[in-house]
């Protein structure tokens, strides 16, 4: 959900781009984090934990807690709160430990 | 790269330090992880009211712009989207997506801020449980709402301010929980949320979050005078996200890696680098400032950054002006802490100064 009107803040959103979450296109704006774009699209589960396969999402939003690790453009263990969207970016939920795919 | 001062972290403490040093004619490099300077000021939409501060009555977001503007005018070098990965005897390593660089600063100021505390309850790892600061980032920086109905845990200033800002953004804050028998934050902030009709439930805490892959409700409970949950007092609240505003802890890891002595002072947020009144740690030439030197406020972070930079300047090359700046700014900081809410910090710093016998 995005805020369209706010009493104090004027949101200066960047150019509209498309990112792909698990292959599905999602609308995002340049200058925003992957985490913000996903939550705006109603996606809250960013990964599943290695041992108990528990759903994990955003917690601190400032790159300190590692709750939001995702696979972004093939790279595992990327903090969705710190990586900013780029047009065409491919984002996947990380399942368990992040593994380099070797390509 | 040879520089006088390396500042790690571009929040209020770091920017204030960088500006102070540059004004004293030193070469300065600021490193920050984010694409934009300002640290957590960029999400503070409320007005500051530091009594002796130059920024009294100005919103945090605007303070960030004023500071960034000064940094640019002074021509201070910035490495954004970059992380200091290690401080070693023969150099400091800075990593970014593009490169790994080594710099050789004469002095270093660590202004890495703080991280949010977790709270122990059932399903506290469920998506939809956020640090209050995270919600502030989503709502105030990106204009994105994490839900429609919130539960706030903690009635300190952050809990109160974020509750108010959520209501401004159109979210219903169902309740603010406080384990103590009194509101933790400033009366002005408490009055604002009370006027909006948000109930502040004293002697209450969260027992569990409910939901499969996402918060769908929360169970709260009353506490007795020994902080124990009162059986039968549980209540389920219909909320779709939970904000934890239960304090912050200094981000001391880099200072620890650099070999600085780390001490535990509850009044200052827990583990932090030991430091002197001039903000120098147990490692000569390595300073700490802002929340990393004890969780406090943006105003004190600005002042601490100034003290650390002026002291570093004087120790690079002795100069009366920098010495004087250290003294006057220390006095200003003392005056800022003189109020009711500064007591804890003063006590914490007193313990800190007494805590290490090198």
Interface residues (C-beta under 8 A of the other chain):
Chain A: X1 X2 X3 X6 X7 X8 X9 X11 X13 X31 X32 X33 X35 X36 X39 X40 X44 X45 X46 X49 X54 X55 X56 X57 X58 X59 X60 X61 X62 X63 X64 X65 X67 X81 X82 X84
Chain B: X33 X34 X35 X40 X45 X59 X61 X115 X116 X125 X126 X127 X128 X129 X130 X131 X133 X134 X135 X137 X138 X139 X140 X141 X142 X143 X144 X145 X146 X147 X148 X168 X169 X170 X212 X213 X214 X251
